[in-house]
Amino acid sequence: ALEARAKEGDIEAMYRFAELYYEDHDERYYPMIFKWVSILAAQKKDPAVWLLMGDLYNFASGTVRDAKRALSCYEQALSADIASGKNTDLTQEAHNYLEKQIIELRKEVFH
């Protein structure tokens, strides 16, 4: 039912489906997840969406690896997280993960 709702354009279903199957590491769904997360990223300033988009680029999940795009996505996620203050869905652990990924990718991209 979740997949059907997502295919019909339900934004919340797209995100929940993407999150669920990405966390399960079900690679069969990665191209679909990448497509839906791309749609969500274009529509929302949600740091969790941008974090997931960064992971997809960084770990070549559903797309080719692109360190520059991953870095940009992680930076947008961190910026949105900071801008939203305490009104974000990201945990402190996710915030720390973003900072770590940004540092590592900046070394790679600008080295």
Contacts in CASP RR format, 6 or more apart in sequence:
PFRMAT RR
TARGET T0000
AUTHOR 0000-0000-0000
METHOD contacts of the structure
MODEL  1
ALEARAKEGDIEAMYRFAELYYEDHDERYYPMIFKWVSILAAQKKDPAVW
LLMGDLYNFASGTVRDAKRALSCYEQALSADIASGKNTDLTQEAHNYLEK
QIIELRKEVFH
2 13 0 8 1.000
2 16 0 8 1.000
2 17 0 8 1.000
2 20 0 8 1.000
3 13 0 8 1.000
3 17 0 8 1.000
5 13 0 8 1.000
6 13 0 8 1.000
6 14 0 8 1.000
6 16 0 8 1.000
6 17 0 8 1.000
6 36 0 8 1.000
11 40 0 8 1.000
11 43 0 8 1.000
11 44 0 8 1.000
14 36 0 8 1.000
14 37 0 8 1.000
14 39 0 8 1.000
14 40 0 8 1.000
15 36 0 8 1.000
15 37 0 8 1.000
15 40 0 8 1.000
15 46 0 8 1.000
15 48 0 8 1.000
15 49 0 8 1.000
17 29 0 8 1.000
17 33 0 8 1.000
17 36 0 8 1.000
18 33 0 8 1.000
18 36 0 8 1.000
18 37 0 8 1.000
18 40 0 8 1.000
18 52 0 8 1.000
19 48 0 8 1.000
19 52 0 8 1.000
21 29 0 8 1.000
21 33 0 8 1.000
22 29 0 8 1.000
22 30 0 8 1.000
22 33 0 8 1.000
22 52 0 8 1.000
22 55 0 8 1.000
22 56 0 8 1.000
22 61 0 8 1.000
27 61 0 8 1.000
30 56 0 8 1.000
30 61 0 8 1.000
30 62 0 8 1.000
31 62 0 8 1.000
31 63 0 8 1.000
33 56 0 8 1.000
33 61 0 8 1.000
33 62 0 8 1.000
34 56 0 8 1.000
34 61 0 8 1.000
34 62 0 8 1.000
34 63 0 8 1.000
37 49 0 8 1.000
37 52 0 8 1.000
37 53 0 8 1.000
37 56 0 8 1.000
38 53 0 8 1.000
40 46 0 8 1.000
40 49 0 8 1.000
41 49 0 8 1.000
41 50 0 8 1.000
41 53 0 8 1.000
41 73 0 8 1.000
45 80 0 8 1.000
45 83 0 8 1.000
46 80 0 8 1.000
46 89 0 8 1.000
47 76 0 8 1.000
47 77 0 8 1.000
47 78 0 8 1.000
47 80 0 8 1.000
47 81 0 8 1.000
47 84 0 8 1.000
47 88 0 8 1.000
47 89 0 8 1.000
47 90 0 8 1.000
47 94 0 8 1.000
47 98 0 8 1.000
48 77 0 8 1.000
48 89 0 8 1.000
48 90 0 8 1.000
48 94 0 8 1.000
49 77 0 8 1.000
50 73 0 8 1.000
50 74 0 8 1.000
50 76 0 8 1.000
50 77 0 8 1.000
50 80 0 8 1.000
51 73 0 8 1.000
51 74 0 8 1.000
51 77 0 8 1.000
51 90 0 8 1.000
51 94 0 8 1.000
51 97 0 8 1.000
51 98 0 8 1.000
53 73 0 8 1.000
53 77 0 8 1.000
54 69 0 8 1.000
54 70 0 8 1.000
54 73 0 8 1.000
54 74 0 8 1.000
54 77 0 8 1.000
54 101 0 8 1.000
55 61 0 8 1.000
55 70 0 8 1.000
56 62 0 8 1.000
56 63 0 8 1.000
57 63 0 8 1.000
57 65 0 8 1.000
57 66 0 8 1.000
57 67 0 8 1.000
57 69 0 8 1.000
57 70 0 8 1.000
57 73 0 8 1.000
58 65 0 8 1.000
58 67 0 8 1.000
58 70 0 8 1.000
58 74 0 8 1.000
58 101 0 8 1.000
58 105 0 8 1.000
59 65 0 8 1.000
67 105 0 8 1.000
67 108 0 8 1.000
67 109 0 8 1.000
68 109 0 8 1.000
70 101 0 8 1.000
70 105 0 8 1.000
71 102 0 8 1.000
71 105 0 8 1.000
71 106 0 8 1.000
71 109 0 8 1.000
74 98 0 8 1.000
74 101 0 8 1.000
74 102 0 8 1.000
74 105 0 8 1.000
75 102 0 8 1.000
77 90 0 8 1.000
77 98 0 8 1.000
78 95 0 8 1.000
78 98 0 8 1.000
78 99 0 8 1.000
78 102 0 8 1.000
80 88 0 8 1.000
81 88 0 8 1.000
81 90 0 8 1.000
81 94 0 8 1.000
81 95 0 8 1.000
81 98 0 8 1.000
90 98 0 8 1.000
END
